[in-house]
Structures are given as C-alpha cells and as structure tokens.
Amino acid sequence: MLLTQIETNRLRKGKNNSKNRILKEIERKFLIANDSWKTAKCIGQRELKQTYLLRGTDRSVRIRVTDNMAFFTIKLGTGLTRSEFEYEIPQNEANEIILEANLSCLHKTRYYIQNNNDTWELDVFHGKLEGLLIAELELSDEDQFFDKPSWLGAEVTFDPAYLNSNLMDRL
C-alpha cells in the first residue's frame, strides 16, 4: 500500500528510528484557495485524530492516532524549522490515554497529493473546524524550491493561529 511507503520514507528520514529520534522538521503551510485539489493526483488518504498533552508558544506534546498506528510527538521551536521527536506507541494505549484524560481531539482527513516531485499533505478538518483546509509540504532545507499547485492559497507558515496545537482552542 502506498501509505505504508510514505510512512517508511518518513521513518528513514529519522522519525521513530531508535538510532535517530530527532528530526529537524522544515515545513511550509498554506490555506487552500479552491477545490481544484480534488482533481489532483491523490496517492492516499488517512483519518487522523490528535490531541495535546502540552501546548506552549514554542513547544507541544501530541498524541496522534491514525487508522492503524499511533504516535507520541514532541515538537520544539517556532517558525519554519522545528525539532521533532516522534515515537510510535500502541494504538490501544493512545486511545486509553485520550479517554481516561478526557482530552478533546482534532479530527481530520489527510490526503497525500503528488505534485511533480513533491508530496503534499492536505488536511480537511472535521467537527467544529469543518471547512478549514490546510496543505503542508516538508522540505529538505529552508531554501528548497517547490512548485506551488494552483489550489494553494495564502501561506500561513508563520501564523501561530494555524498550528494544530492552537486550533485546539477552536474546539
């Protein structure tokens, strides 16, 4: 399955690798301008729910549950490049923590969209965030060139209101 290949590639970059659990995540984030993304080359999709154990201006601790995996993630820093420590955890334990701690969760569908050599992650939010769509692209370095698909809108990389940890305030 293609999503397994995407996840494997992320693991090779350092995520969830016992020898290298830190990754400098370099990410650009954009709002979606129109529905033409729906006709783009979608190579997979996944349902996600996530919640936060800690939310600060320059740090967060997150639990994310997908349809077949769960992760405990620590993010440090602000802006375009942040440190990320990510660990796979048992899905049933992640759900148990969320339940026992009575934590609110963001719910979204993530689409993986191929645009030339880039794979965009486009999140369609559900529930109280219905109508919000955000596309993210992970880069190798801050100056990396990438083609902007026609469906991209305003860049929100540096707007803290669009951090998932801050979107929790809208729930």
C-alpha positions in Angstrom: 0.0 0.0 0.0 1.3 3.5 -0.9 0.7 5.0 2.6 3.0 2.3 4.1 5.7 3.5 1.6 5.2 7.1 2.7 5.4 6.1 6.3 8.6 4.1 5.6 10.2 7.1 3.9 9.4 9.3 7.0 11.0 6.6 9.2 14.1 6.6 7.1 14.4 10.4 7.5 14.8 9.9 11.2 11.3 9.6 12.7 10.8 6.7 15.0 14.2 5.3 14.4 15.9 4.1 17.6 19.3 5.4 16.5 18.0 8.9 15.5 14.7 10.0 17.1 15.3 13.7 16.5 14.4 15.3 13.2 14.6 18.9 12.1 11.2 19.4 10.5 11.2 22.0 7.8 7.6 22.7 6.8 5.7 25.2 4.7 2.0 25.5 5.4 -0.8 27.1 3.2 -4.5 27.6 3.2 -6.4 26.1 0.2 -7.7 28.6 -2.4 -10.1 26.4 -4.3 -11.4 22.9 -4.9 -9.1 22.0 -7.8 -7.1 19.9 -5.3 -9.8 17.4 -5.7 -8.7 16.6 -9.2 -5.0 16.5 -8.3 -3.1 13.2 -8.1 -4.1 11.8 -4.7 -1.8 8.9 -3.8 -3.5 8.0 -0.4 -5.6 9.3 2.5 -5.8 8.6 6.2 -8.2 9.5 9.0 -6.4 11.2 11.9 -7.3 12.3 15.4 -4.9 14.1 17.6 -4.7 15.8 21.0 -2.2 17.6 23.1 -0.8 16.9 26.5 1.2 20.2 26.4 0.8 23.3 24.4 3.1 26.3 24.6 4.3 29.0 22.2 7.5 27.1 21.4 6.7 23.5 22.3 4.0 20.9 22.2 3.4 17.3 23.2 1.0 15.4 21.0 -0.8 12.1 20.7 -1.9 11.2 17.1 -4.0 8.2 16.2 -4.4 7.0 12.6 -6.4 4.2 11.3 -3.7 1.7 12.2 -0.9 3.5 14.1 -0.4 5.9 17.0 2.4 8.3 17.8 3.7 10.4 20.7 5.4 13.5 19.4 7.3 16.3 20.9 7.8 19.5 18.9 10.2 22.3 19.9 10.8 25.7 18.4 8.8 28.1 16.2 8.8 29.1 12.6 9.9 27.2 9.5 12.3 24.7 11.2 11.4 22.9 14.4 12.8 19.9 16.2 10.5 16.9 16.2 10.9 13.8 18.3 8.3 11.1 17.3 7.7 7.7 18.8 5.3 5.0 17.7 3.1 3.8 20.6 0.5 1.1 20.8 -2.8 2.4 19.3 -4.9 1.0 22.2 -2.7 2.8 24.8 -3.0 6.1 22.9 -6.8 5.8 22.8 -6.8 4.8 26.5 -4.8 8.0 27.4 -7.2 10.1 25.4 -10.3 8.5 27.1 -9.0 8.5 30.6 -7.7 12.1 30.5 -11.0 13.2 28.8 -9.0 15.0 26.1 -10.6 16.8 23.2 -9.3 15.8 19.8 -8.9 17.4 16.4 -10.4 15.2 13.6 -9.2 15.4 10.1 -8.8 13.5 6.8 -5.3 13.8 5.4 -4.8 13.4 1.7 -1.4 12.8 0.2 -1.2 14.7 -3.1 1.6 14.3 -5.6 2.6 17.5 -7.4 5.6 16.9 -9.6 8.3 15.7 -7.2 6.6 16.8 -4.0 4.1 15.0 -1.8 1.7 17.5 -0.2 -0.3 16.6 2.9 -3.7 18.3 2.7 -5.7 18.2 5.8 -9.5 18.5 5.7 -10.7 19.3 9.2 -14.0 18.0 10.7 -16.3 18.9 13.5 -16.1 22.5 14.8 -13.2 23.1 12.3 -15.3 21.9 9.3 -14.4 24.0 6.2 -10.8 24.5 7.2 -8.3 23.0 4.8 -4.5 23.3 5.2 -1.8 21.9 3.0 1.7 21.2 4.3 5.0 20.4 2.5 8.0 19.0 4.3 11.3 20.3 2.8 14.9 19.2 2.9 16.1 22.7 3.6 14.6 26.2 4.2 15.6 27.4 0.7 14.3 24.4 -1.2 12.4 25.3 -4.4 9.0 23.7 -4.9 6.2 24.1 -7.4 3.1 25.7 -6.0 0.0 23.9 -7.1 -2.9 26.1 -8.4 -5.0 25.2 -5.4 -2.7 26.8 -2.8 -3.9 30.0 -1.1 -2.2 32.2 1.5 0.9 31.0 3.2 0.3 30.6 7.0 3.7 29.0 8.0 4.5 31.8 10.4 0.9 32.4 11.7 0.6 30.6 15.0 -3.2 30.6 14.7 -2.8 27.7 12.2 -0.6 25.5 14.3 -2.7 22.3 15.1 -1.9 22.9 18.8 -3.6 26.3 18.6 -6.5 25.0 16.6 -7.5 23.1 19.8 -8.7 26.5 21.2 -11.5 26.5 18.5 -12.9 23.1 19.7 
